[in-house]
Amino acid sequence: MNRTFYGAAVLCCIFLASCTSDRPENVFFPSPPEVTYDRSLLHLSSVREGYRKFSRDDILKKIEGDTRYAELSEQARKSVSRLVSMSDDELRSLILPADTKRALMVHRKGCPVHGGGTSVYQPFGTSVDLSYPLEVRCPVGGEVYPNKDFPDDGSGWLDNRPDSPTKGERYYFLGWFQHWFLQSLPGRIKTLGQLWFLTGEEVYYHKAKVLLERFIEVYPGMDGDDLTYDGTDWGVYVKMLPTMWEGSALMNLVKGVELLLPVLDDGIIERFHKNVFRPAFEAYREKPAPSNWGNVWNAPFARIVNLTGDAEILDYMLYEHPVAVLPTLDNQFFRDGIPYEAAFSYGSHYMYDAKDIAREMGRNGEWIWNHPNMRASFTSYAELVCLDR
């Protein structure tokens, strides 16, 4: 018998047997729990209700006498010292207009003079040096860009050198600075918030507020079409950052706002919700992402729902986008609990994301922990390791 025909016949028999089996349907495929969500919780009495509240006195008592916190506090002070030394106008200037071209790499070849683009993000790296605001310094030759020979008005410097191997291509000096500064901005605002919360020093909350207000002003106009990895992939990402990073960055910003809540008026919080949360959601809905790129947005969506009571975002998160919570739990975990991804490390993202979503949903997320595929995932990786021994 032809091997191909024989194989197809065997598969067909297996399929028919599985369809006609007398076994109860839920023996190997337990029914997922019902999605329960108390929608009365969506009705918030104020723009502050969804945020956590912290007691400074309780926290100071807890860390009093613990030398580890003194050391961490000093490290935090040093990490934002350059921001603290800047004027308000200088701080605002660090966030360029929304239509500035942003790039993860200045150019895939590296520096226009010294090259050095031998591996990802090289030679400039992924951290801005605020000693050179709105600039990037070549680690090979020490020169700083943009300059009079290599100007950049926000659209990149166009290489017109006659014999250049990159003639006709652009180098994104300002774009590199802007991308990596925006990437780090939520963490910087959170650190300033932590220092204000612990020390009560007004300078920290003031600088954080200046940066936050400028961000709220610029964020709505940002577009993923203005972001590139290396100048060759325009239009891939959702809005401000690469799709897989933006949701978590915005949630880091929420943590900073949460710490600053006592000194932020309701108007700022309302603008934060209107100018950041809705534009982020609408940008993602216009360009939804599959796989782990999209799944990492679910916990941020859950947090946004908690803060705004937005039922539209809730339904989208649970049911409607390519990696919505319910279909992902139902269909993107194998029965042995291993999530559906080419690499096991990336597969683990699904487990962490489900945990984060359940955490953000609080008691409304208990059904996630009871989902059979989620429960199977608890031991799946350990069983896989044992299998290899």
N, C-alpha and C positions, 0 to 999 in steps of 0.2 A: 504493500500500500504506500502511496506517496506520503512522505513524512509531513509535508505541509498540511495535506488533507487530514492525516491521522491526528496531528496536533490540534487542528481546528475542531475535529469531532470530539476529542477529549474535553476541550474547553467548553464546547456546547453542552455536553452531558453534565459537566460540573455546574454550569449555569442553570440548566433545567432542574437539576437535583436541588439546588439551593432555592429555586422558586417554588418547588412542590413539596419541600420538606414539611413534616408534621410538627417540627419543633416550634415552641412558642417563639414568636418573632423577637421578643425582647431578651432572649437568653444571652445572645452574644452581642446584641445591639440594644442595650438598655435605653429606654426612652429618655430623652433629655428632660430636665425639669422645666416647669413652666416659667417663663420670664415674668418675674414679679417686680413691679415698680410702683411705689406709692406716689402718684402724681400730685398729691396735695403738697408734697415737699417742693414743688416747682413754684409755689406762690410765696415769694419772699417779701418780707415787710419793708426791707430797705436794701440799698446797694451794698451794704456792709454785712448783711446777715450771713451770707455764705462763706465768709472768711473765718479762719480760726483766730481766737484771741489768746494772747500770751500774757502772763504776769511777770513783769520785770523783777519784782521782788523775789518771787519764787525761784526764778532762774538764777538770779544772783546768789541766793542762799545755797542753791545746789552746787554752784561752781566755786563758791568761796573756799579758799584754802587749797584748791586743786591747782598745782603749778602747771599742769598741762594746758589749762585754759589761758593762763597768762602768756604762755609761749605762743599759742595759736592766735591770741589777740594781737600780739606784736607782729606776727607774720601777716595778719590781715591788714594791719595799719600800713605796713610796708607795701603791700600789694596795691593799695589804692592811693599811696602818698602822692604820686604824680597827678592823679585826678584832683585830689584835694588842693594841690598847689595852683591849679588852673583857675582862671577867671570864668565867670558864667558864660561869657561869649566864646571863650576858647573851648569850653565843654560842649556847647551847642554846635560849634563848627566841626566837631569830630563826627557828627552824624550828617553826612552830605545829603543833598537833595535826592528825592526818591528815584529820579530817573538816571542817577549815576550808574554806569555799568559796573557790575560787581563780579569778582573772579576769585576762585580758590587758588589759582596760580597766576603769577604775573605773565608767564608764557611757558609753554611746555619745554622750551629750550633754556629757560632760566633767565639770567641777566643778559641784556642786549650787548654788553661789552665782554663779560667774562663767561657767559654760558653757565654751566653748572647744573643744568636741569637733567641730571642723570637718574633721578628717581622721583617718586611722587612728592610734590610740594617743594622740591629743592630748586635753588639753594636758599630761598627766602623763608621757608618754614611755614608755621601756622599761627604764630603769635606776633601781634604788633608790638613795637617798642614805642611807648609814648614819649620817649626822649626825642623821637622824630615823628611828631603828629602829622598825619596825612601824607606820610612819606614811607619809603621802604629803603633800607640800607643794604647794599650788596655785601655779603659776608666775605666775598673773595677780595674785592678791591677797596671796599670801604666807602665808595661813593654813594650818594643818596639820590633817589629818584622820587618824583620828577624833578628835572632841572632845566636850565635854559637850552641845553642840547636835546633833551628828551622831555618835552612838555606834555602834560596830560590835563585836559580840561574836564575830565570825568568820562570821556568816551574812549580813553586809551591813547597811547602814542603810536602813530602809524609809522612803521619802518619804511622809509623811502631811500635807504642807502643803496647805491647802485649795485654793489657786489655782495650785498647781505643775503645769506641763505634764508632769511625770514622776511625778505622784501615783500611789501604789500600786506603784512600781518601786523596786528596790534599787540602792544605790551600794556597790561592793565596795572599801572602803579597805584593810582588812586583806588581802582577797583579791588585790588588785593587788600589794601589797608581797610577799605570800607567793609568788605566781607568779613574779615577776621576780627575787626573791632565789633561789628554787630553780633558775630558769633559769641564773643566774650561779654557783651554788654549786660545781659541778664545776670550773669554771675557777679559782675562788678557792682551792679545796683544792689544785689542781694548782700554782698559783703559790706557795702556802705550802710545798708539797713541794719545788719547785724551789729556793726560798730556803734551806730547811733543807739540801738536798743540796749546794748550792754553798758555804754559809757554815758549816754545822755548828751554827748557833745553835738551841738547843733550843726556844726560844719558838715558832719556826715549825712544827716538827713537833707540838708540844703543841697549838697552836690548831687545826691541821689535824685532829688526832686527835679533839679534842672535837667538831668539826663533823661529822666522818665518823661517829662513834659515834651522834650524835643522828640523823643521816640514816638510818643503818642501822636505828635503832629505829622511826622514823616511816614510812619508805617502804612497808613491806608493807601498811599500812592505807590508803594513798592510793587514790583511785578516780577514774577519768576522769569519772564522773558528777558530781563536785564541781568540775569545771573548765569554764569558759565563756569564750568570746571577748568577748562584750559583754552577757551576761545573757539571750541569746535562743537559745543553741544547746547547752544542757546535754546531756551524754551522747554527744557526738560523738567525744571523744578516748579514748585507751587507758588512761592511768594518771595520771602526774604532770604531764606537759607536753603541748602539742599533739603529735599522733602523729608528725609529720614531724621533730620536734626531739628527742624523748626518747632514742632509741637513741644518737645521736651525743653527747648530753649524758652518758649513762652511760659511754660509752667515754672521754670526757674525764676522768671520775671515775676510771676504771681507770688512766689515766696518772698521776694523782695518787697512787693507792694504790701503783703500781709504784715511784715515787720514794721513798715512805715505807716500803717493804717491810722494810728493815733494822731499823726501830724498831717494827714492828707484829708482835704475837704471832700465832700460828696461829689462836687463838680469834677474833680480830677478822676475819681473812681468811675463816675459815669462815662467820662471821655475814654478812659482806659477800656471799658467794656465795649463802647461803641466803635472806637477807632482801632482796636486790636482784635478783640474776640470775633466780632462779626466779619471783618475783612479777612481774617485768617480762615474762618470756616467757609466763607463764600469762595475764596481762592482755591481751597482744597476741593470743594464740591465741583468746581469748574474743571479741575484737573486731578481727579482722584487717583490714588496710587495703589497698586496691587502689592501682595506679599508683605514682607516685613516693613517695607517703606510706608505702607498705609496703616498697618496694624499699630505702629507706634503712635498714631494720632488718636487712638481710641481713649486712652487714659486722659490726655489733655482735653478731649471733647467732654469726657465725664466730669472733669474738674470745671470746665466752662459752664456746663449745665448746673452744677452745684452753685456757682457764683451768680448766674444770671436767670436761672429758671427757664431757659430756652428749650421748649418742647420740640422744636424743629430740629435742633442739634441732637437732642436725645434720640429721636426716632431715626435720624440719619446714622448715628453711631451704632445703634442696636441692630438695624435691619437693612439699611439702604446702600451703603457704599461697598466697593469691591472686597474690603476686608472688615465688614461690619461684625460686631461682636458675636451675635447669635450664629450666623452662617459659618463664621470662622471656627467657633467651637464645635459646631456640628460636622463640618466637612474638611477642615484643614489639620485635624489630628488623626493619625492612624489609630486603629483600635488598641494598639499596644501603648498608646500615649505619646509616641514620638510625633512631633509636629511635622507638617509637610514642608520641608525645605531641603535644598541640595546639600547643605552643610549642617552638621549637627549643632555647631555653635550658633548659627543663625536660627536654627529651629528652636533653640532655647529662648530666643526672643519672644516667641509666642507664649511661653509659660510665664515669663516675667511680665509681659504686657497684660496677660489675663489677671495676674496677681495685682498689678497696678490699677487696672480697671475696677476690679472688685473693691480694692481699698478706697478708690475715689468715690465709688457708688455707696459705700457704707453698707447699711443693712439692706439697701436695694440691690447690692451685689452678691448676696449670699447664694443665690441660685447658681452663680458662676462656679463657686467652690463645689457645688453638688453635681455639676455636669459630669457625666461618666467619662468623657474624654479628658477633662481636666483632672479628675481623680486618678485616671490611669497614668497621667503624665508625672504624678508625684514620684513614682518608682521607676519610670521607664528608662531613664538614663543609667541608673544603678543596675537594673536588670541587663541592660545592653553591655555594661562593663563586665558583669559576671559571666555573660554568655561567651565572652572572649577568653575566659580562663580555663 
